[in-house]
Amino acid sequence: MTISPDDAIRALEPWIRRHELPCWHPVVRDGDASATNSKFGGMPWLAAGEKWPACQRCQRPLELFVQLDLADLPPEVNGRFGSGLLQLFYCSWSGGECDGDCGWEPFANQCSLVRIANPQGPSAVAQASGRFPPKSIVSWERSTDRPDPMEHERLGIVVDYHFQAVPYKPTEMACPELGLAFVGMEYVDRLCEVVHSQPGDKLGGWPRWVQGIEYPSCPRCGQTMSFVFQMDSEDHVPFMFGDCGIGHITQCPTHRDVVAFGWACS
């Protein structure tokens, strides 16, 4: 008996629910509250005597994209990422060597700086001013996130497109853990419509991938790094990563001081 794609989604509900994760979208207010508050743009905390971070390719100041006070996150994640200030600086200049497209690979540190700073004492006097208007993060809106379609296969959804089949054979989709199997591309399309990660700037949840799954490995221990924060093009920061790209900050689950930033575009 053939069932509709919507009935298939209802049958897959246990698999869907098992892979849901909470995520939090930032609620912002224009302006900058302090050197250590969570924010987009504005003035970061810098150690006394520290120079404003600069791009190693074009030598111009990096822009503060986001700073998160890890002690002031939603209660469900407080402590998960350690302590201190998670900071992402990135080269946003057009023209010359960079043209706003450099540093897309994790650990490609020439054109970006992502780190966890541990503020002690007063912040350095700013030696360069950010070009992005500051937006303070004043709260977080919780919602439920679902895995990006690119994650479905590794999470247990098996799809066989039968590209080489002669004569033609229709696409098959199965969920072995639930003993379910469906024949037809419409089931794959409907699953991707219903089960996908949220766009926009967000904390936690599932990454929204553009070209493929790109979790980096920790250079210190080799572990797959965990997703922390998503930066979407032109959400809270007036910058586009390539052609409507999306960037992700990741962290080693063991070595919390090891963080990385990478992005991809269509």
Backbone bond lengths (Angstrom), bond angles and torsions (degrees), N, CA, C in turn:
res aa  C-N    CA-C-N  psi(-1)  N-CA   C-N-CA  omega(-1)  CA-C   N-CA-C  phi
1 M - - - 1.478 - - 1.532 109.56 -
2 T 1.313 117.46 129.88 1.459 122.29 179.30 1.521 109.81 -88.78
3 I 1.330 116.50 133.31 1.457 120.31 177.98 1.524 108.99 -110.54
4 S 1.303 116.43 162.84 1.453 121.29 -178.76 1.532 109.82 -75.01
5 P 1.329 117.31 158.88 1.465 119.44 175.61 1.524 112.79 -56.62
6 D 1.335 118.20 -36.93 1.469 119.78 178.57 1.526 111.19 -66.89
7 D 1.329 117.35 -36.78 1.464 119.80 176.03 1.527 110.47 -67.30
8 A 1.327 116.69 -33.89 1.456 120.08 176.50 1.524 110.99 -63.78
9 I 1.328 116.39 -40.37 1.470 120.22 177.98 1.528 110.25 -62.76
10 R 1.324 116.31 -40.28 1.461 119.08 178.52 1.535 110.39 -64.81
11 A 1.309 117.47 -37.26 1.457 120.32 177.79 1.529 111.22 -67.71
12 L 1.335 116.65 -29.84 1.465 121.47 -179.69 1.533 113.10 -86.24
13 E 1.315 116.72 2.69 1.467 120.83 -175.06 1.529 113.38 -53.60
14 P 1.345 121.00 -42.09 1.474 118.91 178.61 1.527 112.78 -59.97
15 W 1.335 117.36 -39.38 1.468 120.51 177.10 1.521 110.61 -66.67
16 I 1.320 116.90 -41.22 1.460 120.84 -179.53 1.521 110.72 -62.81
17 R 1.331 116.62 -49.29 1.468 120.58 -177.51 1.521 111.57 -62.41
18 R 1.333 116.47 -35.21 1.462 120.05 -176.55 1.523 111.74 -65.64
19 H 1.330 116.30 -25.39 1.460 119.15 -176.12 1.530 113.05 -106.84
20 E 1.310 118.03 10.35 1.461 119.84 175.11 1.531 110.57 -75.68
21 L 1.325 114.76 143.94 1.465 121.37 178.02 1.531 109.31 -134.53
22 P 1.322 117.56 148.42 1.465 118.66 173.92 1.526 110.33 -74.26
23 C 1.305 116.33 147.36 1.456 121.65 170.61 1.522 107.81 -137.64
24 W 1.315 115.78 164.57 1.462 120.65 -176.72 1.519 109.87 -133.54
25 H 1.333 115.63 126.17 1.461 121.06 175.65 1.535 108.69 -97.22
26 P 1.326 117.18 135.72 1.463 119.84 -177.12 1.522 112.85 -70.66
27 V 1.319 115.33 141.29 1.462 122.90 170.57 1.525 106.15 -105.86
28 V 1.319 117.12 124.40 1.461 119.76 -171.02 1.524 111.91 -118.78
29 R 1.325 112.47 162.08 1.459 121.22 174.01 1.522 106.77 -135.07
30 D 1.302 117.48 137.48 1.461 120.74 179.88 1.525 110.59 -60.08
31 G 1.314 115.39 140.30 1.451 120.69 178.06 1.517 112.46 110.11
32 D 1.308 115.16 171.06 1.462 123.38 -176.69 1.519 108.32 -121.14
33 A 1.328 117.55 129.77 1.464 120.80 -175.27 1.522 112.37 -90.24
34 S 1.317 117.55 -42.15 1.459 121.54 -177.79 1.521 108.85 -163.40
35 A 1.327 116.07 178.22 1.462 119.33 179.19 1.522 111.79 -71.93
36 T 1.334 117.80 -21.84 1.464 120.18 -172.21 1.521 114.11 -110.73
37 N 1.318 118.25 2.22 1.464 118.25 -177.65 1.522 111.13 -76.91
38 S 1.343 116.26 161.14 1.461 121.30 174.82 1.522 108.77 -72.42
39 K 1.335 115.82 136.57 1.466 118.10 -172.13 1.524 111.07 -165.26
40 F 1.319 114.04 164.33 1.458 123.06 164.65 1.523 106.48 -110.57
41 G 1.331 117.38 132.74 1.455 120.12 -179.23 1.513 111.56 64.97
42 G 1.324 115.66 -165.58 1.449 119.76 178.29 1.523 112.55 81.14
43 M 1.329 115.40 -157.59 1.447 122.32 -174.27 1.531 110.07 -100.93
44 P 1.330 118.39 120.70 1.459 120.85 178.88 1.517 111.48 -81.60
45 W 1.323 114.83 166.92 1.462 118.22 168.11 1.525 108.17 -78.88
46 L 1.332 115.44 129.89 1.458 122.28 174.84 1.519 108.31 -127.14
47 A 1.304 117.27 144.02 1.454 120.43 179.18 1.528 110.09 -65.76
48 A 1.328 115.76 152.41 1.459 120.07 178.39 1.526 109.48 -56.22
49 G 1.319 116.05 127.92 1.455 121.35 -179.35 1.513 114.40 85.22
50 E 1.330 117.91 -5.81 1.458 120.69 -179.08 1.527 110.25 -78.61
51 K 1.321 115.57 134.77 1.456 120.31 176.36 1.526 109.81 -80.02
52 W 1.325 114.87 152.05 1.461 119.75 175.85 1.526 108.22 -59.47
53 P 1.345 118.79 130.62 1.468 120.26 -178.37 1.526 111.77 -57.68
54 A 1.330 115.94 139.84 1.457 121.71 -177.94 1.524 110.59 -123.13
55 C 1.314 116.07 152.23 1.454 122.45 175.43 1.525 108.94 -68.87
56 Q 1.310 116.72 131.59 1.457 120.08 -178.89 1.525 112.99 -79.26
57 R 1.329 116.49 -9.00 1.471 119.54 177.95 1.522 111.61 -94.83
58 C 1.342 116.86 -49.57 1.463 118.82 -176.74 1.527 113.05 -105.01
59 Q 1.346 116.80 -6.85 1.469 123.50 176.06 1.521 113.92 70.38
60 R 1.336 117.48 5.43 1.461 119.60 179.09 1.527 110.20 -88.74
61 P 1.336 117.61 161.10 1.469 119.46 -176.62 1.526 112.04 -61.92
62 L 1.314 116.12 136.96 1.455 120.79 170.66 1.520 108.98 -72.86
63 E 1.307 116.19 153.06 1.465 121.86 178.33 1.525 109.50 -96.06
64 L 1.332 116.98 137.77 1.468 119.61 171.15 1.525 107.84 -73.27
65 F 1.335 116.67 115.52 1.454 120.99 176.96 1.522 110.51 -88.53
66 V 1.314 117.26 -46.84 1.461 119.77 179.88 1.519 109.57 -153.47
67 Q 1.306 115.17 144.98 1.465 123.13 171.57 1.515 107.46 -132.99
68 L 1.330 116.74 125.97 1.460 121.88 -179.47 1.521 109.83 -118.67
69 D 1.313 115.90 124.40 1.460 121.35 171.50 1.522 107.53 -78.56
70 L 1.328 117.02 106.70 1.464 120.90 -173.31 1.523 112.53 -68.22
71 A 1.322 117.32 -12.19 1.463 120.70 176.00 1.520 112.06 -90.37
72 D 1.328 116.79 -1.34 1.459 120.54 -176.55 1.524 110.28 -129.26
73 L 1.334 114.91 47.79 1.452 121.88 177.13 1.525 109.68 -104.67
74 P 1.321 119.20 170.63 1.467 120.13 176.38 1.535 111.13 -53.15
75 P 1.330 117.87 144.18 1.470 121.41 -175.87 1.526 114.11 -52.12
76 E 1.327 117.58 -35.02 1.473 119.86 -177.49 1.519 113.06 -64.66
77 V 1.331 117.66 -23.70 1.465 119.75 -179.12 1.516 112.84 -115.41
78 N 1.323 118.09 -0.36 1.456 120.28 -179.22 1.519 110.00 -59.04
79 G 1.306 116.55 124.07 1.451 122.05 -179.17 1.509 114.42 93.20
80 R 1.335 118.88 -17.17 1.464 120.74 -177.20 1.520 111.74 -63.80
81 F 1.331 116.33 -34.94 1.462 120.10 -174.95 1.521 112.03 -103.64
82 G 1.325 118.11 11.69 1.446 121.09 -179.41 1.519 111.71 91.20
83 S 1.306 116.44 -152.99 1.463 121.51 -178.41 1.520 109.33 -131.72
84 G 1.325 115.18 166.16 1.452 121.37 -178.91 1.510 112.06 106.61
85 L 1.307 116.14 -160.34 1.462 122.56 -178.80 1.521 109.26 -115.60
86 L 1.316 115.87 118.68 1.455 120.74 174.19 1.524 107.53 -83.83
87 Q 1.331 116.59 119.01 1.463 121.06 -174.87 1.527 110.30 -123.36
88 L 1.318 115.33 136.51 1.459 121.67 172.73 1.519 108.96 -122.38
89 F 1.332 115.35 116.47 1.460 122.65 171.50 1.524 107.37 -108.39
90 Y 1.345 116.41 142.74 1.462 119.53 -177.54 1.526 108.93 -147.46
91 C 1.330 116.39 147.80 1.460 120.87 178.38 1.523 109.57 -76.83
92 S 1.303 115.97 119.44 1.469 120.41 -177.20 1.521 112.36 -112.29
93 W 1.329 117.11 11.89 1.458 120.00 -175.34 1.523 111.59 -81.74
94 S 1.307 116.46 141.98 1.467 122.19 175.82 1.527 109.36 -99.86
95 G 1.317 115.35 151.29 1.447 120.32 179.85 1.515 111.61 86.95
96 G 1.307 116.25 168.51 1.459 120.18 178.59 1.515 111.93 68.96
97 E 1.316 115.89 -145.83 1.455 121.09 -174.07 1.517 113.25 -75.55
98 C 1.321 117.72 -27.11 1.465 119.80 -169.82 1.520 113.47 -95.97
99 D 1.326 116.31 -54.40 1.465 121.56 179.28 1.521 112.51 58.04
100 G 1.343 116.67 25.54 1.459 120.73 174.25 1.510 115.48 72.29
101 D 1.340 118.76 5.74 1.455 121.10 -175.54 1.528 113.18 -116.80
102 C 1.315 117.78 8.34 1.455 119.04 -176.17 1.530 110.21 -87.50
103 G 1.297 115.50 165.69 1.463 120.44 172.46 1.503 115.08 68.98
104 W 1.345 118.33 36.39 1.468 118.70 -177.97 1.519 112.19 -81.51
105 E 1.326 118.35 -21.61 1.458 120.51 -178.80 1.525 111.48 -84.24
106 P 1.344 118.68 141.72 1.467 119.86 172.64 1.523 110.48 -56.22
107 F 1.308 115.98 139.49 1.459 124.58 -178.92 1.526 112.96 69.13
108 A 1.340 117.49 12.76 1.465 120.36 171.01 1.519 106.77 -87.07
109 N 1.318 116.53 82.91 1.461 121.29 -165.04 1.520 114.87 -85.25
110 Q 1.327 119.04 1.99 1.454 119.23 -179.62 1.521 112.31 -61.30
111 C 1.320 116.23 -40.45 1.467 120.41 -172.53 1.517 112.96 -112.32
112 S 1.314 117.66 8.99 1.466 120.00 179.67 1.521 109.44 -150.10
113 L 1.302 114.40 162.20 1.461 121.36 174.38 1.519 107.47 -142.58
114 V 1.306 117.27 117.74 1.456 121.62 174.06 1.516 106.60 -123.69
115 R 1.307 116.84 131.58 1.463 120.74 -173.37 1.515 110.25 -159.22
116 I 1.318 115.02 167.82 1.460 121.52 169.23 1.523 106.82 -112.69
117 A 1.317 115.76 112.99 1.462 122.05 179.37 1.522 108.76 -95.16
118 N 1.294 115.95 144.14 1.468 121.69 177.92 1.515 108.51 -113.40
119 P 1.333 116.44 93.57 1.470 119.54 -172.86 1.518 112.77 -66.20
120 Q 1.302 115.07 126.44 1.461 122.69 174.41 1.512 107.29 -137.69
121 G 1.317 116.05 127.23 1.446 119.92 -178.07 1.511 111.41 79.14
122 P 1.312 117.09 -176.37 1.469 121.01 -177.42 1.512 111.27 -70.52
123 S 1.333 115.10 152.81 1.454 120.76 176.42 1.521 109.74 -72.90
124 A 1.315 115.75 152.75 1.455 120.56 177.28 1.523 110.36 -64.93
125 V 1.296 116.11 152.12 1.457 120.43 172.36 1.521 107.71 -67.90
126 A 1.311 116.48 129.30 1.465 120.38 -175.62 1.523 110.66 -60.96
127 Q 1.323 115.15 133.24 1.457 120.92 178.47 1.521 111.92 -105.58
128 A 1.307 116.45 -7.78 1.463 121.69 174.97 1.518 106.90 -149.23
129 S 1.287 117.11 150.24 1.459 119.63 -178.56 1.518 109.93 -109.78
130 G 1.320 115.55 141.37 1.446 120.18 179.83 1.515 111.94 -68.90
131 R 1.331 115.40 149.03 1.465 120.37 179.57 1.518 111.74 -92.17
132 F 1.335 117.66 -16.47 1.455 120.99 179.98 1.526 109.67 -85.89
133 P 1.319 118.52 137.92 1.466 119.79 176.79 1.529 110.00 -64.81
134 P 1.329 118.25 131.51 1.467 120.02 -176.66 1.523 112.48 -69.80
135 K 1.329 115.00 141.85 1.458 122.13 175.16 1.527 107.49 -134.08
136 S 1.309 116.08 114.88 1.463 120.69 179.28 1.524 109.95 -80.75
137 I 1.329 116.00 136.80 1.463 120.84 174.93 1.523 107.74 -85.09
138 V 1.319 116.16 114.38 1.461 120.71 -174.32 1.527 112.59 -101.66
139 S 1.332 117.66 -20.30 1.467 120.67 177.87 1.528 107.96 -165.70
140 W 1.334 114.69 178.87 1.464 120.91 -177.98 1.521 109.60 -132.40
141 E 1.322 116.46 136.63 1.469 121.84 176.51 1.524 109.11 -100.05
142 R 1.314 115.86 119.83 1.468 121.31 -177.46 1.521 110.26 -84.96
143 S 1.313 116.04 138.66 1.458 121.28 172.91 1.524 108.71 -147.92
144 T 1.320 116.23 175.40 1.460 121.63 -178.53 1.515 109.59 -102.16
145 D 1.314 115.86 128.25 1.455 121.88 -178.42 1.523 109.80 -109.98
146 R 1.319 115.25 152.49 1.465 121.60 179.09 1.521 109.48 -126.29
147 P 1.327 117.69 155.85 1.469 119.89 -174.70 1.514 113.37 -66.09
148 D 1.318 114.37 142.59 1.452 121.46 175.59 1.525 109.57 -59.17
149 P 1.349 118.65 145.93 1.465 120.08 178.65 1.527 114.61 -52.52
150 M 1.344 116.92 -28.11 1.463 119.10 178.52 1.525 112.10 -68.70
151 E 1.332 116.96 -16.38 1.467 121.23 178.44 1.530 112.22 -90.37
152 H 1.321 118.21 -13.68 1.459 121.12 -169.88 1.529 112.37 -57.85
153 E 1.325 116.98 -43.34 1.462 119.55 -175.24 1.527 111.49 -63.00
154 R 1.330 117.01 -45.68 1.467 118.34 -178.18 1.530 112.12 -70.86
155 L 1.346 116.10 -14.34 1.463 120.51 178.33 1.530 112.53 -96.53
156 G 1.342 117.37 2.18 1.456 118.45 171.91 1.505 117.44 119.68
157 I 1.339 118.56 2.42 1.458 120.61 176.16 1.530 108.45 -95.83
158 V 1.317 116.81 121.00 1.467 121.85 -177.53 1.519 108.53 -104.26
159 V 1.330 116.07 123.02 1.468 121.35 178.72 1.523 108.95 -122.18
160 D 1.308 116.07 127.88 1.464 121.62 175.61 1.522 108.06 -119.32
161 Y 1.328 115.07 112.07 1.464 119.92 -176.58 1.534 112.52 -83.83
162 H 1.311 117.11 -13.33 1.470 121.57 179.22 1.530 111.49 53.77
163 F 1.324 115.85 45.40 1.465 119.55 -177.22 1.524 112.83 -60.00
164 Q 1.333 117.16 -33.81 1.468 120.40 -175.08 1.531 112.92 -95.62
165 A 1.318 116.79 2.37 1.465 119.24 -174.39 1.529 111.79 -68.94
166 V 1.321 115.06 130.28 1.468 122.27 173.90 1.528 107.16 -134.64
167 P 1.339 117.94 117.94 1.475 127.32 2.10 1.528 111.38 -71.21
168 Y 1.322 115.35 176.25 1.465 123.01 -178.35 1.519 111.89 -52.59
169 K 1.340 115.20 139.14 1.449 121.22 175.16 1.522 107.73 -133.28
170 P 1.330 119.26 131.28 1.467 120.57 -175.53 1.527 112.50 -68.84
171 T 1.331 114.69 156.35 1.462 121.75 177.63 1.522 110.22 -61.32
172 E 1.336 115.16 140.28 1.463 121.22 177.38 1.528 109.53 -120.13
173 M 1.327 116.49 138.30 1.453 122.78 176.92 1.514 108.61 -127.15
174 A 1.332 116.88 135.46 1.463 120.17 -178.19 1.516 110.68 -139.86
175 C 1.316 115.54 152.70 1.458 123.52 171.42 1.529 106.28 -124.59
176 P 1.328 118.54 89.75 1.469 121.33 -174.30 1.518 114.14 -57.23
177 E 1.335 118.22 -34.76 1.465 119.06 -176.82 1.526 112.21 -65.17
178 L 1.341 116.49 -24.96 1.464 120.54 177.56 1.525 112.35 -104.17
179 G 1.332 116.85 -2.04 1.456 120.18 -179.33 1.515 113.14 68.50
180 L 1.323 116.82 33.53 1.466 121.24 -176.55 1.518 110.44 -111.43
181 A 1.317 116.10 143.29 1.458 121.96 176.20 1.520 109.18 -146.61
182 F 1.353 115.71 140.76 1.456 121.87 -177.26 1.520 108.74 -136.32
183 V 1.311 115.98 146.09 1.464 121.40 -179.43 1.521 108.91 -117.31
184 G 1.323 115.92 119.46 1.457 120.53 179.07 1.522 111.16 133.49
185 M 1.329 116.69 138.27 1.459 121.89 -179.78 1.516 112.02 -64.53
186 E 1.335 117.22 -22.63 1.464 119.44 -178.13 1.524 112.28 -63.16
187 Y 1.331 117.81 -26.32 1.463 121.11 178.95 1.532 110.71 -73.58
188 V 1.325 116.19 -39.19 1.463 120.19 176.33 1.526 109.95 -64.99
189 D 1.324 116.80 -45.80 1.461 120.91 -179.49 1.522 111.49 -60.46
190 R 1.332 116.61 -42.48 1.461 119.56 -177.73 1.527 110.85 -68.78
191 L 1.324 117.64 -38.59 1.463 119.97 178.02 1.522 110.44 -62.34
192 C 1.332 116.80 -42.45 1.464 119.99 179.51 1.528 112.17 -66.71
193 E 1.328 117.18 -30.78 1.463 120.81 176.93 1.523 111.65 -68.55
194 V 1.330 116.04 -35.54 1.466 121.17 -173.73 1.527 112.01 -91.90
195 V 1.316 116.62 -37.71 1.461 120.91 -175.38 1.519 108.69 -111.44
196 H 1.321 116.18 97.18 1.459 122.11 179.62 1.524 108.90 -153.46
197 S 1.299 115.72 157.50 1.467 120.41 -178.65 1.524 110.81 -82.26
198 Q 1.316 114.95 154.38 1.461 120.19 -175.59 1.533 111.02 -80.63
199 P 1.332 116.24 143.70 1.465 120.05 174.24 1.522 110.12 -79.25
200 G 1.326 115.47 -177.88 1.455 121.13 175.52 1.510 113.10 89.30
201 D 1.335 114.77 170.83 1.453 120.92 174.56 1.523 107.94 -70.25
202 K 1.330 117.12 131.64 1.463 119.16 -178.44 1.513 110.86 -158.52
203 L 1.312 114.09 154.53 1.463 123.60 176.49 1.519 108.40 -104.54
204 G 1.341 116.74 127.83 1.457 120.32 177.76 1.514 112.43 68.82
205 G 1.335 114.70 -169.52 1.451 120.60 -175.34 1.517 110.29 84.21
206 W 1.337 115.99 -143.91 1.455 123.16 -179.42 1.523 109.76 -114.99
207 P 1.325 118.69 139.41 1.472 119.96 174.18 1.523 110.70 -65.10
208 R 1.309 115.17 145.61 1.466 120.67 171.35 1.528 106.54 -96.78
209 W 1.319 115.89 107.50 1.456 120.63 -176.35 1.526 111.08 -85.19
210 V 1.325 116.09 151.84 1.456 122.09 -179.21 1.529 111.00 -108.32
211 Q 1.341 116.40 -48.43 1.460 119.73 -177.41 1.529 112.94 -110.81
212 G 1.290 117.48 -24.02 1.459 121.01 -178.02 1.513 109.54 169.41
213 I 1.333 116.37 172.48 1.465 121.16 178.58 1.513 108.61 -70.25
214 E 1.326 117.00 126.03 1.459 121.06 -173.51 1.524 112.51 -135.16
215 Y 1.329 116.92 50.29 1.460 118.98 172.31 1.530 107.97 -73.63
216 P 1.332 119.28 122.96 1.464 119.28 177.87 1.533 111.03 -78.08
217 S 1.323 115.34 167.77 1.462 121.96 175.76 1.524 109.08 -102.32
218 C 1.310 116.29 143.83 1.459 120.82 178.17 1.528 108.86 -65.63
219 P 1.323 118.09 126.08 1.459 119.67 179.68 1.527 113.39 -69.08
220 R 1.330 116.49 -13.97 1.459 119.97 -178.40 1.518 112.27 -89.28
221 C 1.347 117.31 -39.14 1.469 119.45 -175.01 1.514 113.71 -127.71
222 G 1.334 118.11 -9.15 1.457 121.23 178.16 1.512 115.59 84.84
223 Q 1.343 118.61 -2.76 1.462 120.68 179.27 1.532 111.27 -67.62
224 T 1.331 114.98 150.59 1.454 120.01 171.97 1.519 108.91 -67.82
225 M 1.313 116.59 130.63 1.457 120.65 -176.20 1.525 110.65 -81.19
226 S 1.324 115.59 153.20 1.468 122.73 -174.96 1.525 110.63 -96.68
227 F 1.316 114.91 145.81 1.458 121.32 178.48 1.526 110.36 -72.82
228 V 1.341 115.62 133.64 1.465 121.22 179.63 1.525 111.20 -116.81
229 F 1.337 116.87 -55.89 1.468 119.57 -171.05 1.518 109.87 -145.64
230 Q 1.328 114.74 141.22 1.459 121.80 179.17 1.527 110.33 -109.63
231 M 1.352 115.30 131.71 1.463 122.18 173.71 1.517 108.00 -111.72
232 D 1.317 116.83 114.50 1.455 121.44 179.71 1.525 109.24 -97.31
233 S 1.319 116.62 151.94 1.459 120.51 178.95 1.523 111.26 -60.77
234 E 1.327 114.99 128.53 1.463 123.02 171.93 1.526 113.23 54.11
235 D 1.325 116.17 41.15 1.461 119.02 172.28 1.525 107.79 -92.69
236 H 1.333 118.14 -85.21 1.464 119.68 177.03 1.524 112.63 -96.93
237 V 1.320 116.26 -10.77 1.459 121.06 177.89 1.529 108.02 -118.87
238 P 1.336 118.72 130.45 1.463 121.51 -176.47 1.525 111.81 -77.79
239 F 1.325 116.15 68.85 1.457 121.15 -178.26 1.518 108.84 -149.99
240 M 1.343 115.93 141.18 1.457 120.27 177.39 1.523 109.13 -112.91
241 F 1.330 115.35 127.91 1.455 120.97 175.94 1.529 108.44 -81.50
242 G 1.346 116.04 102.14 1.460 119.63 -178.24 1.518 110.65 60.06
243 D 1.327 116.58 -124.77 1.463 123.00 179.12 1.524 108.35 -105.71
244 C 1.339 116.37 89.25 1.467 122.74 178.69 1.529 111.46 57.06
245 G 1.323 116.42 42.20 1.456 120.77 -178.79 1.516 113.71 -78.26
246 I 1.322 115.23 171.10 1.462 123.08 178.91 1.525 107.46 -133.63
247 G 1.324 116.38 136.43 1.453 121.89 179.45 1.516 111.81 -113.48
248 H 1.334 116.08 156.23 1.461 121.63 -177.72 1.528 111.10 -137.03
249 I 1.305 115.43 133.45 1.464 121.76 170.57 1.519 107.49 -95.05
250 T 1.327 116.28 129.10 1.461 121.96 179.45 1.521 109.13 -124.34
251 Q 1.339 115.34 163.00 1.464 121.31 -174.80 1.526 109.53 -144.25
252 C 1.327 115.94 141.56 1.463 119.43 174.20 1.526 108.64 -68.26
253 P 1.339 118.41 130.14 1.474 119.76 -179.18 1.522 113.42 -66.98
254 T 1.340 117.87 -19.34 1.468 121.43 178.64 1.514 112.06 -100.14
255 H 1.311 116.66 -49.62 1.466 122.12 -179.59 1.526 108.06 -98.71
256 R 1.315 116.18 90.66 1.459 119.85 -171.36 1.517 113.49 -68.98
257 D 1.313 116.79 -16.47 1.457 118.56 177.40 1.526 112.01 -79.31
258 V 1.338 117.50 -9.28 1.464 121.49 178.28 1.515 108.55 -91.14
259 V 1.312 116.80 106.77 1.458 122.96 179.58 1.529 108.52 -127.28
260 A 1.315 116.16 155.61 1.462 120.87 -177.61 1.508 109.58 -143.85
261 F 1.324 115.63 158.95 1.464 122.28 175.48 1.521 108.75 -134.90
262 G 1.326 116.03 132.12 1.447 121.44 175.19 1.512 109.39 -146.18
263 W 1.331 116.37 157.16 1.458 119.70 178.78 1.519 109.93 -143.87
264 A 1.318 114.60 162.72 1.459 121.44 176.82 1.522 107.89 -144.66
265 C 1.332 115.63 155.93 1.466 120.10 178.37 1.519 109.24 -135.91
266 S 1.322 115.33 170.34 1.457 120.18 -177.81 1.520 111.66 -78.70
